Amino acid sequence: MPEQENYDLISEGFEPLHLDAIRPLREVMRDLVRNWKKAQFTYKEKNLQDPCVIPLDFLKAATCNFSKDHVVGRGSNGVVYMGILQNGMKIAVKKFLEEKADDEQFRNEVMCLVELDHKNVVQLVGICGQSNLRLPLIRGKYIMAERRKRLICFEYLDNKSLDTHISAQSCGLEWCVRYKIIKGVCSGLDYLHVKCNIVHLDLKPENILLDANFVPKIADFSLSRRFGQQQSQIITGSLQGTVGYMAPEYIDSGLITTKVDMFSFGVIIIMLVTGFRNYPDSSIEAFERFIENVTGKWMNRWEKAMGYIPLEYSQQVKRCIMIGLNCVNPDPKERPDARDIIKALNAI
């Protein structure tokens, strides 16, 4: 078989990055790709600590040529497929839409994910990139056209995204699971904000994935921003994000700080506790009524299911609602940091 193109993204400007420790999932993927390549064409091994650069044909085989039966999610810039490897292991493959496969978003997501190592952040497995130039004849003239394929592979999570569990049709999660998700997302945000200087910018239930044990993992970093020494940035172009989760200062002036993510997190907390995205105005009386109403509904649910009302659960619900309402404060200075929330929850 003739030698095929070795899809090496280093030549496209991706500098090799070195992690302090090799991730087991990346090792498994690299072994599978190495064996596949040996059967296909000559393969030159790369640094084992870098994310695996995966040939497009390998991913076509894993997803049955990107069959619609393998689709597990859709977003504004791509489709996510479930891939099944030769050893039976599942991976998630995000294929950027060709008309939106610009290198900036692809590179941004890869460069954010490649160095992240936290139990509440999705794990990058590998990357794939291919560009094909064509010269179609249109109206008697040759036009140079480029088709780009950009794909990112990450760990597959059995319970899919959070939105599938808190919609109006599916709101049966027990309180202990919801509380676990709130604490896990908060821990992931603290890691991104403090250790990595990353603002996610599109935090929403669709971008929170759940593993088999309902451990949450923050995903989709295509819109994320990494900070240097500065603590804020201003976006002057068109804003990108999801209506209902964007902070007012981001909408009004394009201001980006970690408090933008905290606003989104507040909306998610309220959804997890109530099943809805609505919250009251900022008056103290409205807040108090809201907290009592939500807590009362949970107490009734516990009494019917268990015959009693767990005091610890009741305290957790009240604390989470208060935190959620503080996070959606129109004034970003009044919103708590992720680390503040972790301390408040651990103090219960």
Buried (B, 14 or more C-beta within 10 A) or exposed (E): EEEEEBBEBEEEEBEEEEBEEEBEBBEBBBEBBEEBBEEBBEBEEBEEBBBBBBBBBBBBBBBBEBEEEBBBBEBEBBBBBBBBBEEEBBBBBBBBEEEBBEBEBBBBBBBBBBBBBBEBBBBBBBBBBBEEEEEEEEEEEEEEEEEBBBBBBBBBBEBBBBBBBBEEEEBEBEBEBBBBBBBBBBBBBBBBBEEBBBBBBBBBBBBBBBBEEBBBBBBBBBBBBBBEEEEBBEBEEEEBBBEEBBBBBBEEEBBBBBBBBBBBBBBBBBBBBBBEBEBBEEEEEEBEEBBEEBBEBBBEEBEEEEEEBBEEBBEBBBBBBBBBBBBBBEEBEEBBBBBBBBEBBEEE
